[in-house]
Amino acid sequence: MITDHKSGFGLVTILLHWVSAFLIVFLFGLGLYMVGLGYYDPWYNRAPSLHISLGLVVLLLTLIRIVWRLIFFRRPAPLPEHSRSVRLLSATVQYSLYGLILVVLVSGYLITTADGRSASLFGLIDFPSVMRLGVTGVDRAGFLHYWMAWAIIVLAALHTLAALAHHFVLRDRTLVRMLDPRSKR
């Protein structure tokens, strides 16, 4: 199934979820790697360009995910074994991840375009600067970018552990619904 259905998520939601998750984890690792590069390292100029381009891809995917959720998303019915508190915690984590991702993306964009230059998506599309930031603004954006990225990773790790616990300990279909678009109860 392409779209979400009563008993599970559709292919579009699943692909958006997993591609975004992979890119976010990769960007986090690349970001940590970049800050340790020396001036003469061959990746000194390549890594930031790749980081920016992939960050813009995540921005576009996130906007697509939001539009998809607002227009086409049909929330699968909760699993009967999930209590109200489990559903509330799940929604809180999900919306927190969306919020954190948007903060990291916006702060990264502001850092990249702080001097008035565009942010380039692999040299194909330029995203123009919307505001110039002074040194203090760049420092604040950098602080937010760094710590909110860590918050995403910590929350995503907890999210992953919860999914694995649902699958291997509770033995419910929570994880299967995000892996197989044909999943049924």
Buried (B, 14 or more C-beta within 10 A) or exposed (E): BEBBBEBBBBBBBBEBBEBBBEBBBBBBEBBEEBEEBEEEEEBEEEBBEBBBBBBBBBBBBBEEBEEBBEEEBEEBEEBEEBEEEBEEEBEEBEEBBBEBBBBBBBBBBBBBBBEEEEBBBEEEEEBEBEEEBEEEBBEBBBEBBBBBBEBBBEBBEEBEEBBEEBBEEBEBBBBBBBBBBEBEE
